Amino acid sequence: MNTLHTPTPPSPTLPALPAVPLTLQWKRQPLPPLQAVQVLDFRAGEIALLEVEQGRVWVTCDGLLEDYFLEAGQRLSFTGPVRLRVSAEGSRPARLNWAKHRAMPGAAYPPAPVAAPQTLAVVPPTSSAAGCARGAVGPLSAA
């Protein structure tokens, strides 16, 4: 007896969406030693990207108990609405680069404008009950 075998078509797959490069306007924030804490505010739907260019920077987010101490080359991101407080840690000056952008799915984070030819892959932030969500923090690694 002959049977007709109809092959099952493969499941459709969606093409991978290419990462959308973001055009960010980085701002340089000099942080002299022993200066008052500076405040950075970001609205709902904005992503705050911070990267230390020089020195050591203290970062805290209103509503969180954690403080962050970032060395030159380390990066941190937060999802707004958020109020960040930053200052140079210790007796040496620091310089902080920061940028903000609207949250976009599939966005590719470009490297911050630092002199070193190194990059860091930033993990997109996740939400947090306290209103402050953070992304990856870590030293720059060779690409």
Order of alpha helices (4+ residues) and beta strands (2+ residues): beta-beta-beta-beta-beta-beta-beta-beta-beta-beta-beta
